[in-house]
């Protein structure tokens, strides 16, 4: 009896639900074209309740987005760097693809060449680093003797500023523990750097292989009425970023080769090592080669003050040529960003986001400049 009554109750409830559904279809005006009924009128956007709820949801969404960005800031920077690298490697991939190679084969060929160049660089750099670091360790007694010899330039500096005494005091007053903690900190930095390199490498490879699909997805986010211009602007931004990466590599090679040749001619020690160091530092716009020049000048000081002054003058001249002859030509043909905007973007990017920010600042500035020129400025001119 209880089961029968339960079945009757369930059946009655189902009938009620069916009746509600039929009534809802009739009220909503269901047709073949509108399977779920006609769209109802909009909410009254001037309603205090609607305004309050919308404002509260907006604040909550902004707060959640800001919190997510702050929490994942480092990962987002690595992703941005990976995007710049992938876009920079896309021009040779696209060139090979237009010559008949499948996309996967073109990506594989470019990655093999890039990894071969990187492997060759490591193969050349590591033995040089080891040998020249060993030579530096052997030369330390000579440098200490020079510091103690008051007839030399370094000896006069030591006599005036007591460099050796300060080092001895540092070692006796806890310098060993500080050095040990510094070594541990350096080890952590190396591990973090290796992890970051692996993350950037993996994301770059996947993005490079799937870049056309990613671009197509970005195109579809734009309204149909504006999609054509979005396609053209996106392709131009990608082309400028790719040109910037190739141009930055070119200027870095010139800086490294010039440093190696200068050190070799004047007899500055560790010529190959200094050339590699300056080439890597010059990848950072504006300030990279300056920092490298200061390091090379300090190394040249161990040879003679005259060589150090000549090296400092060399880097002043090189900075002038790079800033006013080399970089303007390269940037004008690639990202089309004025020199002043390049400096400002690099300083802001480096201040806010560190080295990675300085690396991606110019491509971001180029993208913003292009969007402003093609959207905001014409709109302002029409107003």
C-alpha positions, 0 to 999 in steps of 0.5 A, a space after each residue: 500500500 505504501 509503495 503504491 501510494 508513493 508511486 501515485 505521489 511521484 506520478 502526480 508530481 511528474 504531471 505537475 512538472 509537465 504542466 509547468 513546462 507546457 505552460 512555460 513553452 506557451 508563455 515564452 512563445 516557443 517556435 521552430 526558430 526559437 526552441 527556448 522561447 523569445 528573448 525577454 526585455 532587458 533589465 532596467 539598467 537604471 534600477 538601483 538594485 541592478 546598479 548595485 549588483 553590477 558594481 559589486 560584481 565588477 569590483 569582485 571580478 577586478 579584485 580577483 583578476 588583480 590577485 591572480 596576476 600578482 600570485 602568478 606574476 612570475 609565470 606570466 612574465 615567463 609566458 610573455 617571454 616565451 611568446 616573444 621568442 616563439 613569435 621571433 622564431 616564426 618568420 623562418 618557420 613561415 618562410 620554410 612553410 611557404 616553400 612547401 614544407 609542412 608546418 611541423 617539419 618547418 618547426 622541427 628544422 628551425 628548432 634543430 638549427 636553434 638548438 644546434 647553435 645554442 649547443 655550439 655556444 655552450 660547447 664553446 663557452 663552457 671550456 672557455 669559462 673553465 680555462 679562463 676561470 682557472 687562469 683567473 684563480 692562478 692570477 689572483 696571487 699576482 693581483 694581490 702582489 700588485 695591490 701590495 706594490 705601491 709603485 703600481 696603480 692598483 697598489 696606490 689605490 690600495 694604499 689610499 683606500 685599504 682594499 686588502 685590509 677591508 677584505 681581511 676584516 670582512 673575512 675575519 668578522 663573519 665573511 666566511 658565513 656570508 660567503 657560504 650563505 651567498 654560495 647557497 643563494 647563488 645555487 638557488 638562483 641557478 636552480 630557479 634559472 634552470 627551471 625558468 629556462 625549461 618552462 620558457 623553452 617548453 612553452 615556446 616550442 608548443 606555441 611555435 608549433 601551434 601559432 597559426 591556430 592561436 592567431 586564428 583564435 585571437 581573430 575570432 575574439 573580435 567582432 565580425 565587423 572589425 575582424 578584418 582590421 584585427 587580422 591585419 593589425 595582429 599580423 603586423 604586430 607579430 611581424 614587428 616582434 619577430 623582426 625585433 628579436 632578429 634585430 636584437 640578436 644581430 646587435 648583440 652579435 656585433 657587440 660581442 664580436 667587437 668586444 672580443 676583437 678589442 680585448 684581443 688587440 689590446 691584450 685584455 685577458 679573457 677576451 672570449 669570455 668577455 665577448 660572450 658576456 657582452 653579447 648576452 648583456 647586450 640582449 637587454 636594450 639600452 643598459 646591457 652593453 653599458 654594464 658590459 662595458 663597465 665590466 670590461 673596463 674594470 678587467 682592463 684596469 688590471 692591465 694598465 690605467 691607459 688600457 682601461 681609459 682606452 676601453 672606456 672610450 671605446 665603449 663610449 664610441 660604441 654606445 654612440 654608434 649603437 644608439 644613433 646609427 645601428 639601433 635606429 636603422 634596425 628598429 626603424 625596419 623592424 618595430 618602427 619605434 622611435 629611440 626616445 620611446 625605446 629608452 622610456 619603455 626599457 626603463 619602465 619595463 626594467 623598473 617594474 618587471 626586472 630583466 624580463 620586463 626590459 626584454 619584452 618592453 620594446 615589443 610591447 611598446 611597438 604593439 601599443 604604438 601601432 594600435 594607438 596609431 590605427 585606432 585611437 588617433 584616427 578616432 581623436 582626429 574625427 572628433 
